[in-house]
Amino acid sequence: MPERGEWLVLAATLAYVAVFGVLFTRAGNAEFLWYVATMLVLIGLVALGQRSARFPPALLWALSLWGLAHMASGGVPVGGSVLYAHIVLPLWVDGEYAFLRYDQIVHF
């Protein structure tokens, strides 16, 4: 039986997935609706793995925050675009290619 802390992580994660799902649907953002579907699959896989692996709460929260960072990338506007394309630190920029963007940090 899942512990209270595990339910809390699950509830928080499902809450932000639902919020971003509504935002992406309203915006007609089909690309990031795939993020919602992917998140739901990953949540299910972690839940299945939790039965035998017993991931510590800190790891579950870290995975949830990583998911939130991915969801925010397509739903948080920043200067005429979204967080996904935001250049956090312009170490190298050549046309449309840049290093260090938000999405590169999240994926790293």
PDB file as gemmi writes it, atoms N, CA and C in Angstrom:
CRYST1    1.000    1.000    1.000  90.00  90.00  90.00 P 1                      
ATOM      1  N   MET A   1       0.842  -1.186   0.000  1.00  0.00           N  
ATOM      2  CA  MET A   1       0.000   0.000   0.000  1.00  0.00           C  
ATOM      3  C   MET A   1       0.884   1.246   0.000  1.00  0.00           C  
ATOM      4  N   PRO A   2       0.630   2.189  -0.915  1.00  0.00           N  
ATOM      5  CA  PRO A   2       1.441   3.417  -0.958  1.00  0.00           C  
ATOM      6  C   PRO A   2       1.341   4.204   0.343  1.00  0.00           C  
ATOM      7  N   GLU A   3       2.440   4.849   0.670  1.00  0.00           N  
ATOM      8  CA  GLU A   3       2.486   5.673   1.878  1.00  0.00           C  
ATOM      9  C   GLU A   3       1.928   7.051   1.573  1.00  0.00           C  
ATOM     10  N   ARG A   4       1.637   7.801   2.628  1.00  0.00           N  
ATOM     11  CA  ARG A   4       1.042   9.135   2.495  1.00  0.00           C  
ATOM     12  C   ARG A   4       1.905  10.047   1.619  1.00  0.00           C  
ATOM     13  N   GLY A   5       3.224  10.015   1.836  1.00  0.00           N  
ATOM     14  CA  GLY A   5       4.132  10.851   1.055  1.00  0.00           C  
ATOM     15  C   GLY A   5       4.100  10.524  -0.428  1.00  0.00           C  
ATOM     16  N   GLU A   6       3.940   9.252  -0.739  1.00  0.00           N  
ATOM     17  CA  GLU A   6       3.861   8.840  -2.148  1.00  0.00           C  
ATOM     18  C   GLU A   6       2.582   9.373  -2.789  1.00  0.00           C  
ATOM     19  N   TRP A   7       1.488   9.338  -2.036  1.00  0.00           N  
ATOM     20  CA  TRP A   7       0.227   9.883  -2.557  1.00  0.00           C  
ATOM     21  C   TRP A   7       0.352  11.385  -2.785  1.00  0.00           C  
ATOM     22  N   LEU A   8       1.091  12.068  -1.912  1.00  0.00           N  
ATOM     23  CA  LEU A   8       1.271  13.512  -2.042  1.00  0.00           C  
ATOM     24  C   LEU A   8       2.031  13.852  -3.324  1.00  0.00           C  
ATOM     25  N   VAL A   9       3.103  13.111  -3.584  1.00  0.00           N  
ATOM     26  CA  VAL A   9       3.867  13.327  -4.824  1.00  0.00           C  
ATOM     27  C   VAL A   9       2.974  13.058  -6.034  1.00  0.00           C  
ATOM     28  N   LEU A  10       2.232  11.973  -5.992  1.00  0.00           N  
ATOM     29  CA  LEU A  10       1.341  11.628  -7.098  1.00  0.00           C  
ATOM     30  C   LEU A  10       0.291  12.710  -7.313  1.00  0.00           C  
ATOM     31  N   ALA A  11      -0.319  13.193  -6.244  1.00  0.00           N  
ATOM     32  CA  ALA A  11      -1.352  14.227  -6.353  1.00  0.00           C  
ATOM     33  C   ALA A  11      -0.780  15.517  -6.934  1.00  0.00           C  
ATOM     34  N   ALA A  12       0.388  15.928  -6.448  1.00  0.00           N  
ATOM     35  CA  ALA A  12       1.018  17.153  -6.955  1.00  0.00           C  
ATOM     36  C   ALA A  12       1.358  17.005  -8.430  1.00  0.00           C  
ATOM     37  N   THR A  13       1.894  15.860  -8.799  1.00  0.00           N  
ATOM     38  CA  THR A  13       2.276  15.617 -10.189  1.00  0.00           C  
ATOM     39  C   THR A  13       1.055  15.609 -11.096  1.00  0.00           C  
ATOM     40  N   LEU A  14       0.027  14.889 -10.707  1.00  0.00           N  
ATOM     41  CA  LEU A  14      -1.192  14.844 -11.522  1.00  0.00           C  
ATOM     42  C   LEU A  14      -1.849  16.220 -11.612  1.00  0.00           C  
ATOM     43  N   ALA A  15      -1.730  17.016 -10.555  1.00  0.00           N  
ATOM     44  CA  ALA A  15      -2.305  18.369 -10.572  1.00  0.00           C  
ATOM     45  C   ALA A  15      -1.629  19.239 -11.627  1.00  0.00           C  
ATOM     46  N   TYR A  16      -0.287  19.257 -11.656  1.00  0.00           N  
ATOM     47  CA  TYR A  16       0.352  20.113 -12.656  1.00  0.00           C  
ATOM     48  C   TYR A  16       0.188  19.554 -14.061  1.00  0.00           C  
ATOM     49  N   VAL A  17       0.130  18.247 -14.206  1.00  0.00           N  
ATOM     50  CA  VAL A  17      -0.124  17.664 -15.528  1.00  0.00           C  
ATOM     51  C   VAL A  17      -1.514  18.089 -16.018  1.00  0.00           C  
ATOM     52  N   ALA A  18      -2.496  18.069 -15.134  1.00  0.00           N  
ATOM     53  CA  ALA A  18      -3.851  18.480 -15.501  1.00  0.00           C  
ATOM     54  C   ALA A  18      -3.894  19.966 -15.882  1.00  0.00           C  
ATOM     55  N   VAL A  19      -3.233  20.813 -15.092  1.00  0.00           N  
ATOM     56  CA  VAL A  19      -3.222  22.250 -15.374  1.00  0.00           C  
ATOM     57  C   VAL A  19      -2.577  22.521 -16.730  1.00  0.00           C  
ATOM     58  N   PHE A  20      -1.409  21.941 -16.967  1.00  0.00           N  
ATOM     59  CA  PHE A  20      -0.751  22.164 -18.252  1.00  0.00           C  
ATOM     60  C   PHE A  20      -1.534  21.517 -19.390  1.00  0.00           C  
ATOM     61  N   GLY A  21      -2.183  20.394 -19.134  1.00  0.00           N  
ATOM     62  CA  GLY A  21      -3.021  19.773 -20.151  1.00  0.00           C  
ATOM     63  C   GLY A  21      -4.130  20.709 -20.612  1.00  0.00           C  
ATOM     64  N   VAL A  22      -4.751  21.398 -19.667  1.00  0.00           N  
ATOM     65  CA  VAL A  22      -5.802  22.371 -19.997  1.00  0.00           C  
ATOM     66  C   VAL A  22      -5.198  23.543 -20.765  1.00  0.00           C  
ATOM     67  N   LEU A  23      -4.061  24.052 -20.289  1.00  0.00           N  
ATOM     68  CA  LEU A  23      -3.405  25.171 -20.981  1.00  0.00           C  
ATOM     69  C   LEU A  23      -3.030  24.811 -22.420  1.00  0.00           C  
ATOM     70  N   PHE A  24      -2.443  23.630 -22.609  1.00  0.00           N  
ATOM     71  CA  PHE A  24      -2.030  23.214 -23.949  1.00  0.00           C  
ATOM     72  C   PHE A  24      -3.244  22.995 -24.845  1.00  0.00           C  
ATOM     73  N   THR A  25      -4.317  22.457 -24.287  1.00  0.00           N  
ATOM     74  CA  THR A  25      -5.537  22.238 -25.072  1.00  0.00           C  
ATOM     75  C   THR A  25      -6.138  23.567 -25.507  1.00  0.00           C  
ATOM     76  N   ARG A  26      -6.240  24.490 -24.581  1.00  0.00           N  
ATOM     77  CA  ARG A  26      -6.794  25.823 -24.913  1.00  0.00           C  
ATOM     78  C   ARG A  26      -5.961  26.546 -25.952  1.00  0.00           C  
ATOM     79  N   ALA A  27      -4.648  26.360 -25.883  1.00  0.00           N  
ATOM     80  CA  ALA A  27      -3.746  27.025 -26.833  1.00  0.00           C  
ATOM     81  C   ALA A  27      -3.652  26.269 -28.153  1.00  0.00           C  
ATOM     82  N   GLY A  28      -4.242  25.078 -28.229  1.00  0.00           N  
ATOM     83  CA  GLY A  28      -4.142  24.265 -29.439  1.00  0.00           C  
ATOM     84  C   GLY A  28      -2.725  23.774 -29.677  1.00  0.00           C  
ATOM     85  N   ASN A  29      -1.983  23.572 -28.606  1.00  0.00           N  
ATOM     86  CA  ASN A  29      -0.580  23.181 -28.685  1.00  0.00           C  
ATOM     87  C   ASN A  29      -0.475  21.646 -28.697  1.00  0.00           C  
ATOM     88  N   ALA A  30      -0.631  21.074 -29.887  1.00  0.00           N  
ATOM     89  CA  ALA A  30      -0.639  19.615 -30.024  1.00  0.00           C  
ATOM     90  C   ALA A  30       0.709  18.995 -29.647  1.00  0.00           C  
ATOM     91  N   GLU A  31       1.801  19.685 -29.945  1.00  0.00           N  
ATOM     92  CA  GLU A  31       3.130  19.133 -29.620  1.00  0.00           C  
ATOM     93  C   GLU A  31       3.248  18.865 -28.124  1.00  0.00           C  
ATOM     94  N   PHE A  32       2.833  19.822 -27.328  1.00  0.00           N  
ATOM     95  CA  PHE A  32       2.997  19.649 -25.892  1.00  0.00           C  
ATOM     96  C   PHE A  32       1.879  18.822 -25.267  1.00  0.00           C  
ATOM     97  N   LEU A  33       0.809  18.577 -25.994  1.00  0.00           N  
ATOM     98  CA  LEU A  33      -0.173  17.599 -25.518  1.00  0.00           C  
ATOM     99  C   LEU A  33       0.457  16.212 -25.496  1.00  0.00           C  
ATOM    100  N   TRP A  34       1.438  15.989 -26.373  1.00  0.00           N  
ATOM    101  CA  TRP A  34       2.185  14.729 -26.330  1.00  0.00           C  
ATOM    102  C   TRP A  34       2.985  14.628 -25.033  1.00  0.00           C  
ATOM    103  N   TYR A  35       3.428  15.773 -24.503  1.00  0.00           N  
ATOM    104  CA  TYR A  35       4.121  15.767 -23.220  1.00  0.00           C  
ATOM    105  C   TYR A  35       3.185  15.264 -22.124  1.00  0.00           C  
ATOM    106  N   VAL A  36       1.919  15.677 -22.194  1.00  0.00           N  
ATOM    107  CA  VAL A  36       0.937  15.223 -21.212  1.00  0.00           C  
ATOM    108  C   VAL A  36       0.795  13.707 -21.295  1.00  0.00           C  
ATOM    109  N   ALA A  37       0.633  13.191 -22.506  1.00  0.00           N  
ATOM    110  CA  ALA A  37       0.498  11.742 -22.695  1.00  0.00           C  
ATOM    111  C   ALA A  37       1.748  11.011 -22.209  1.00  0.00           C  
ATOM    112  N   THR A  38       2.905  11.539 -22.533  1.00  0.00           N  
ATOM    113  CA  THR A  38       4.161  10.934 -22.111  1.00  0.00           C  
ATOM    114  C   THR A  38       4.272  10.936 -20.585  1.00  0.00           C  
ATOM    115  N   MET A  39       3.901  12.053 -19.976  1.00  0.00           N  
ATOM    116  CA  MET A  39       3.949  12.130 -18.518  1.00  0.00           C  
ATOM    117  C   MET A  39       3.047  11.084 -17.880  1.00  0.00           C  
ATOM    118  N   LEU A  40       1.860  10.889 -18.433  1.00  0.00           N  
ATOM    119  CA  LEU A  40       0.938   9.909 -17.856  1.00  0.00           C  
ATOM    120  C   LEU A  40       1.506   8.496 -17.955  1.00  0.00           C  
ATOM    121  N   VAL A  41       2.155   8.189 -19.069  1.00  0.00           N  
ATOM    122  CA  VAL A  41       2.796   6.881 -19.214  1.00  0.00           C  
ATOM    123  C   VAL A  41       3.936   6.735 -18.205  1.00  0.00           C  
ATOM    124  N   LEU A  42       4.763   7.766 -18.081  1.00  0.00           N  
ATOM    125  CA  LEU A  42       5.893   7.707 -17.150  1.00  0.00           C  
ATOM    126  C   LEU A  42       5.425   7.623 -15.695  1.00  0.00           C  
ATOM    127  N   ILE A  43       4.366   8.339 -15.369  1.00  0.00           N  
ATOM    128  CA  ILE A  43       3.806   8.250 -14.016  1.00  0.00           C  
ATOM    129  C   ILE A  43       3.379   6.811 -13.732  1.00  0.00           C  
ATOM    130  N   GLY A  44       2.729   6.195 -14.707  1.00  0.00           N  
ATOM    131  CA  GLY A  44       2.314   4.802 -14.554  1.00  0.00           C  
ATOM    132  C   GLY A  44       3.487   3.862 -14.382  1.00  0.00           C  
ATOM    133  N   LEU A  45       4.550   4.075 -15.151  1.00  0.00           N  
ATOM    134  CA  LEU A  45       5.732   3.218 -15.035  1.00  0.00           C  
ATOM    135  C   LEU A  45       6.426   3.369 -13.682  1.00  0.00           C  
ATOM    136  N   VAL A  46       6.523   4.602 -13.204  1.00  0.00           N  
ATOM    137  CA  VAL A  46       7.127   4.821 -11.883  1.00  0.00           C  
ATOM    138  C   VAL A  46       6.255   4.176 -10.811  1.00  0.00           C  
ATOM    139  N   ALA A  47       4.946   4.306 -10.940  1.00  0.00           N  
ATOM    140  CA  ALA A  47       4.037   3.692  -9.963  1.00  0.00           C  
ATOM    141  C   ALA A  47       4.197   2.177  -9.944  1.00  0.00           C  
ATOM    142  N   LEU A  48       4.322   1.573 -11.112  1.00  0.00           N  
ATOM    143  CA  LEU A  48       4.549   0.118 -11.170  1.00  0.00           C  
ATOM    144  C   LEU A  48       5.892  -0.254 -10.551  1.00  0.00           C  
ATOM    145  N   GLY A  49       6.924   0.530 -10.867  1.00  0.00           N  
ATOM    146  CA  GLY A  49       8.248   0.271 -10.325  1.00  0.00           C  
ATOM    147  C   GLY A  49       8.318   0.479  -8.824  1.00  0.00           C  
ATOM    148  N   GLN A  50       7.496   1.388  -8.335  1.00  0.00           N  
ATOM    149  CA  GLN A  50       7.496   1.702  -6.907  1.00  0.00           C  
ATOM    150  C   GLN A  50       7.105   0.496  -6.059  1.00  0.00           C  
ATOM    151  N   ARG A  51       6.295  -0.373  -6.620  1.00  0.00           N  
ATOM    152  CA  ARG A  51       5.857  -1.555  -5.876  1.00  0.00           C  
ATOM    153  C   ARG A  51       7.039  -2.416  -5.437  1.00  0.00           C  
ATOM    154  N   SER A  52       8.013  -2.576  -6.317  1.00  0.00           N  
ATOM    155  CA  SER A  52       9.144  -3.441  -5.974  1.00  0.00           C  
ATOM    156  C   SER A  52      10.405  -2.659  -5.618  1.00  0.00           C  
ATOM    157  N   ALA A  53      10.619  -1.515  -6.243  1.00  0.00           N  
ATOM    158  CA  ALA A  53      11.860  -0.773  -6.021  1.00  0.00           C  
ATOM    159  C   ALA A  53      11.823   0.088  -4.761  1.00  0.00           C  
ATOM    160  N   ARG A  54      10.650   0.535  -4.371  1.00  0.00           N  
ATOM    161  CA  ARG A  54      10.493   1.408  -3.200  1.00  0.00           C  
ATOM    162  C   ARG A  54      11.420   2.623  -3.295  1.00  0.00           C  
ATOM    163  N   PHE A  55      11.216   3.418  -4.354  1.00  0.00           N  
ATOM    164  CA  PHE A  55      12.013   4.627  -4.545  1.00  0.00           C  
ATOM    165  C   PHE A  55      11.858   5.540  -3.336  1.00  0.00           C  
ATOM    166  N   PRO A  56      12.937   6.160  -2.876  1.00  0.00           N  
ATOM    167  CA  PRO A  56      12.824   7.072  -1.738  1.00  0.00           C  
ATOM    168  C   PRO A  56      12.018   8.323  -2.127  1.00  0.00           C  
ATOM    169  N   PRO A  57      11.367   8.942  -1.156  1.00  0.00           N  
ATOM    170  CA  PRO A  57      10.556  10.127  -1.448  1.00  0.00           C  
ATOM    171  C   PRO A  57      11.330  11.226  -2.175  1.00  0.00           C  
ATOM    172  N   ALA A  58      12.583  11.433  -1.823  1.00  0.00           N  
ATOM    173  CA  ALA A  58      13.379  12.480  -2.481  1.00  0.00           C  
ATOM    174  C   ALA A  58      13.501  12.210  -3.981  1.00  0.00           C  
ATOM    175  N   LEU A  59      13.662  10.958  -4.368  1.00  0.00           N  
ATOM    176  CA  LEU A  59      13.754  10.614  -5.785  1.00  0.00           C  
ATOM    177  C   LEU A  59      12.411  10.845  -6.479  1.00  0.00           C  
ATOM    178  N   LEU A  60      11.329  10.475  -5.817  1.00  0.00           N  
ATOM    179  CA  LEU A  60      10.010  10.703  -6.402  1.00  0.00           C  
ATOM    180  C   LEU A  60       9.750  12.191  -6.615  1.00  0.00           C  
ATOM    181  N   TRP A  61      10.125  13.020  -5.642  1.00  0.00           N  
ATOM    182  CA  TRP A  61       9.972  14.467  -5.797  1.00  0.00           C  
ATOM    183  C   TRP A  61      10.874  15.006  -6.907  1.00  0.00           C  
ATOM    184  N   ALA A  62      12.094  14.486  -6.996  1.00  0.00           N  
ATOM    185  CA  ALA A  62      13.007  14.932  -8.056  1.00  0.00           C  
ATOM    186  C   ALA A  62      12.438  14.601  -9.429  1.00  0.00           C  
ATOM    187  N   LEU A  63      11.892  13.401  -9.584  1.00  0.00           N  
ATOM    188  CA  LEU A  63      11.271  13.029 -10.860  1.00  0.00           C  
ATOM    189  C   LEU A  63      10.075  13.924 -11.158  1.00  0.00           C  
ATOM    190  N   SER A  64       9.286  14.226 -10.139  1.00  0.00           N  
ATOM    191  CA  SER A  64       8.130  15.094 -10.323  1.00  0.00           C  
ATOM    192  C   SER A  64       8.559  16.498 -10.751  1.00  0.00           C  
ATOM    193  N   LEU A  65       9.580  17.034 -10.105  1.00  0.00           N  
ATOM    194  CA  LEU A  65      10.068  18.370 -10.468  1.00  0.00           C  
ATOM    195  C   LEU A  65      10.660  18.388 -11.870  1.00  0.00           C  
ATOM    196  N   TRP A  66      11.310  17.297 -12.253  1.00  0.00           N  
ATOM    197  CA  TRP A  66      11.850  17.194 -13.612  1.00  0.00           C  
ATOM    198  C   TRP A  66      10.692  17.196 -14.615  1.00  0.00           C  
ATOM    199  N   GLY A  67       9.638  16.490 -14.296  1.00  0.00           N  
ATOM    200  CA  GLY A  67       8.449  16.499 -15.148  1.00  0.00           C  
ATOM    201  C   GLY A  67       7.836  17.884 -15.227  1.00  0.00           C  
ATOM    202  N   LEU A  68       7.773  18.579 -14.098  1.00  0.00           N  
ATOM    203  CA  LEU A  68       7.248  19.943 -14.084  1.00  0.00           C  
ATOM    204  C   LEU A  68       8.092  20.863 -14.963  1.00  0.00           C  
ATOM    205  N   ALA A  69       9.393  20.713 -14.899  1.00  0.00           N  
ATOM    206  CA  ALA A  69      10.284  21.527 -15.742  1.00  0.00           C  
ATOM    207  C   ALA A  69      10.008  21.275 -17.220  1.00  0.00           C  
ATOM    208  N   HIS A  70       9.749  20.021 -17.587  1.00  0.00           N  
ATOM    209  CA  HIS A  70       9.406  19.706 -18.977  1.00  0.00           C  
ATOM    210  C   HIS A  70       8.071  20.320 -19.371  1.00  0.00           C  
ATOM    211  N   MET A  71       7.081  20.191 -18.515  1.00  0.00           N  
ATOM    212  CA  MET A  71       5.760  20.727 -18.827  1.00  0.00           C  
ATOM    213  C   MET A  71       5.797  22.252 -18.928  1.00  0.00           C  
ATOM    214  N   ALA A  72       6.543  22.892 -18.034  1.00  0.00           N  
ATOM    215  CA  ALA A  72       6.653  24.349 -18.047  1.00  0.00           C  
ATOM    216  C   ALA A  72       7.317  24.843 -19.323  1.00  0.00           C  
ATOM    217  N   SER A  73       8.181  24.028 -19.896  1.00  0.00           N  
ATOM    218  CA  SER A  73       8.921  24.468 -21.081  1.00  0.00           C  
ATOM    219  C   SER A  73       8.008  24.866 -22.230  1.00  0.00           C  
ATOM    220  N   GLY A  74       6.869  24.243 -22.345  1.00  0.00           N  
ATOM    221  CA  GLY A  74       5.948  24.590 -23.433  1.00  0.00           C  
ATOM    222  C   GLY A  74       4.782  25.437 -22.997  1.00  0.00           C  
ATOM    223  N   GLY A  75       4.652  25.698 -21.696  1.00  0.00           N  
ATOM    224  CA  GLY A  75       3.486  26.409 -21.214  1.00  0.00           C  
ATOM    225  C   GLY A  75       3.749  27.735 -20.543  1.00  0.00           C  
ATOM    226  N   VAL A  76       5.007  28.058 -20.301  1.00  0.00           N  
ATOM    227  CA  VAL A  76       5.334  29.318 -19.628  1.00  0.00           C  
ATOM    228  C   VAL A  76       5.900  30.293 -20.661  1.00  0.00           C  
ATOM    229  N   PRO A  77       5.160  31.380 -20.937  1.00  0.00           N  
ATOM    230  CA  PRO A  77       5.650  32.354 -21.924  1.00  0.00           C  
ATOM    231  C   PRO A  77       6.820  33.166 -21.387  1.00  0.00           C  
ATOM    232  N   VAL A  78       7.794  33.373 -22.266  1.00  0.00           N  
ATOM    233  CA  VAL A  78       8.961  34.191 -21.934  1.00  0.00           C  
ATOM    234  C   VAL A  78       9.321  35.011 -23.165  1.00  0.00           C  
ATOM    235  N   GLY A  79       9.139  36.308 -23.088  1.00  0.00           N  
ATOM    236  CA  GLY A  79       9.557  37.215 -24.149  1.00  0.00           C  
ATOM    237  C   GLY A  79       9.148  36.831 -25.561  1.00  0.00           C  
ATOM    238  N   GLY A  80       7.900  36.616 -25.828  1.00  0.00           N  
ATOM    239  CA  GLY A  80       7.430  36.325 -27.176  1.00  0.00           C  
ATOM    240  C   GLY A  80       7.540  34.870 -27.595  1.00  0.00           C  
ATOM    241  N   SER A  81       8.070  34.047 -26.756  1.00  0.00           N  
ATOM    242  CA  SER A  81       8.181  32.621 -27.040  1.00  0.00           C  
ATOM    243  C   SER A  81       7.780  31.872 -25.764  1.00  0.00           C  
ATOM    244  N   VAL A  82       8.268  30.659 -25.638  1.00  0.00           N  
ATOM    245  CA  VAL A  82       8.034  29.895 -24.412  1.00  0.00           C  
ATOM    246  C   VAL A  82       9.366  29.549 -23.776  1.00  0.00           C  
ATOM    247  N   LEU A  83       9.287  29.100 -22.546  1.00  0.00           N  
ATOM    248  CA  LEU A  83      10.480  28.777 -21.769  1.00  0.00           C  
ATOM    249  C   LEU A  83      11.405  27.804 -22.501  1.00  0.00           C  
ATOM    250  N   TYR A  84      10.828  26.895 -23.278  1.00  0.00           N  
ATOM    251  CA  TYR A  84      11.582  25.891 -24.028  1.00  0.00           C  
ATOM    252  C   TYR A  84      12.734  26.520 -24.819  1.00  0.00           C  
ATOM    253  N   ALA A  85      12.474  27.644 -25.468  1.00  0.00           N  
ATOM    254  CA  ALA A  85      13.459  28.267 -26.348  1.00  0.00           C  
ATOM    255  C   ALA A  85      14.274  29.363 -25.668  1.00  0.00           C  
ATOM    256  N   HIS A  86      13.988  29.636 -24.411  1.00  0.00           N  
ATOM    257  CA  HIS A  86      14.659  30.732 -23.714  1.00  0.00           C  
ATOM    258  C   HIS A  86      16.157  30.445 -23.553  1.00  0.00           C  
ATOM    259  N   ILE A  87      16.973  31.419 -23.928  1.00  0.00           N  
ATOM    260  CA  ILE A  87      18.422  31.307 -23.748  1.00  0.00           C  
ATOM    261  C   ILE A  87      18.744  31.791 -22.332  1.00  0.00           C  
ATOM    262  N   VAL A  88      19.141  30.877 -21.488  1.00  0.00           N  
ATOM    263  CA  VAL A  88      19.427  31.184 -20.091  1.00  0.00           C  
ATOM    264  C   VAL A  88      20.757  31.917 -19.973  1.00  0.00           C  
ATOM    265  N   LEU A  89      21.754  31.427 -20.681  1.00  0.00           N  
ATOM    266  CA  LEU A  89      23.089  32.012 -20.662  1.00  0.00           C  
ATOM    267  C   LEU A  89      23.658  31.889 -22.069  1.00  0.00           C  
ATOM    268  N   PRO A  90      23.779  33.010 -22.794  1.00  0.00           N  
ATOM    269  CA  PRO A  90      24.229  32.940 -24.188  1.00  0.00           C  
ATOM    270  C   PRO A  90      25.733  32.681 -24.327  1.00  0.00           C  
ATOM    271  N   LEU A  91      26.140  31.446 -24.055  1.00  0.00           N  
ATOM    272  CA  LEU A  91      27.550  31.090 -24.167  1.00  0.00           C  
ATOM    273  C   LEU A  91      27.985  30.989 -25.624  1.00  0.00           C  
ATOM    274  N   TRP A  92      27.046  30.550 -26.482  1.00  0.00           N  
ATOM    275  CA  TRP A  92      27.323  30.438 -27.922  1.00  0.00           C  
ATOM    276  C   TRP A  92      25.999  30.559 -28.656  1.00  0.00           C  
ATOM    277  N   VAL A  93      25.911  31.505 -29.580  1.00  0.00           N  
ATOM    278  CA  VAL A  93      24.693  31.701 -30.366  1.00  0.00           C  
ATOM    279  C   VAL A  93      25.095  31.856 -31.818  1.00  0.00           C  
ATOM    280  N   ASP A  94      24.458  31.054 -32.688  1.00  0.00           N  
ATOM    281  CA  ASP A  94      24.705  31.113 -34.117  1.00  0.00           C  
ATOM    282  C   ASP A  94      23.371  30.914 -34.824  1.00  0.00           C  
ATOM    283  N   GLY A  95      22.711  32.025 -35.163  1.00  0.00           N  
ATOM    284  CA  GLY A  95      21.396  31.940 -35.795  1.00  0.00           C  
ATOM    285  C   GLY A  95      20.380  31.352 -34.838  1.00  0.00           C  
ATOM    286  N   GLU A  96      19.734  30.268 -35.268  1.00  0.00           N  
ATOM    287  CA  GLU A  96      18.726  29.637 -34.411  1.00  0.00           C  
ATOM    288  C   GLU A  96      19.336  28.669 -33.398  1.00  0.00           C  
ATOM    289  N   TYR A  97      20.627  28.407 -33.510  1.00  0.00           N  
ATOM    290  CA  TYR A  97      21.304  27.504 -32.583  1.00  0.00           C  
ATOM    291  C   TYR A  97      21.918  28.308 -31.443  1.00  0.00           C  
ATOM    292  N   ALA A  98      21.731  27.814 -30.240  1.00  0.00           N  
ATOM    293  CA  ALA A  98      22.255  28.540 -29.079  1.00  0.00           C  
ATOM    294  C   ALA A  98      22.600  27.559 -27.973  1.00  0.00           C  
ATOM    295  N   PHE A  99      23.551  27.957 -27.177  1.00  0.00           N  
ATOM    296  CA  PHE A  99      23.928  27.209 -25.990  1.00  0.00           C  
ATOM    297  C   PHE A  99      24.108  28.249 -24.900  1.00  0.00           C  
ATOM    298  N   LEU A 100      23.361  28.272 -24.023  1.00  0.00           N  
ATOM    299  CA  LEU A 100      22.743  27.395 -23.098  1.00  0.00           C  
ATOM    300  C   LEU A 100      21.265  27.796 -22.976  1.00  0.00           C  
ATOM    301  N   ARG A 101      20.400  26.967 -23.542  1.00  0.00           N  
ATOM    302  CA  ARG A 101      18.958  27.200 -23.491  1.00  0.00           C  
ATOM    303  C   ARG A 101      18.342  26.401 -22.345  1.00  0.00           C  
ATOM    304  N   TYR A 102      17.143  26.831 -21.958  1.00  0.00           N  
ATOM    305  CA  TYR A 102      16.398  26.177 -20.878  1.00  0.00           C  
ATOM    306  C   TYR A 102      16.237  24.692 -21.141  1.00  0.00           C  
ATOM    307  N   ASP A 103      15.830  24.323 -22.351  1.00  0.00           N  
ATOM    308  CA  ASP A 103      15.586  22.897 -22.639  1.00  0.00           C  
ATOM    309  C   ASP A 103      16.861  22.072 -22.539  1.00  0.00           C  
ATOM    310  N   GLN A 104      17.992  22.650 -22.857  1.00  0.00           N  
ATOM    311  CA  GLN A 104      19.255  21.917 -22.738  1.00  0.00           C  
ATOM    312  C   GLN A 104      19.578  21.628 -21.270  1.00  0.00           C  
ATOM    313  N   ILE A 105      19.277  22.586 -20.398  1.00  0.00           N  
ATOM    314  CA  ILE A 105      19.506  22.392 -18.964  1.00  0.00           C  
ATOM    315  C   ILE A 105      18.589  21.292 -18.433  1.00  0.00           C  
ATOM    316  N   VAL A 106      17.315  21.341 -18.818  1.00  0.00           N  
ATOM    317  CA  VAL A 106      16.343  20.350 -18.337  1.00  0.00           C  
ATOM    318  C   VAL A 106      16.719  18.960 -18.827  1.00  0.00           C  
ATOM    319  N   HIS A 107      17.135  18.840 -20.076  1.00  0.00           N  
ATOM    320  CA  HIS A 107      17.466  17.525 -20.608  1.00  0.00           C  
ATOM    321  C   HIS A 107      18.792  17.006 -20.050  1.00  0.00           C  
ATOM    322  N   PHE A 108      19.707  17.907 -19.720  1.00  0.00           N  
ATOM    323  CA  PHE A 108      20.958  17.481 -19.125  1.00  0.00           C  
ATOM    324  C   PHE A 108      20.696  16.835 -17.782  1.00  0.00           C  
TER     325      PHE A 108                                                      
END                                                                             
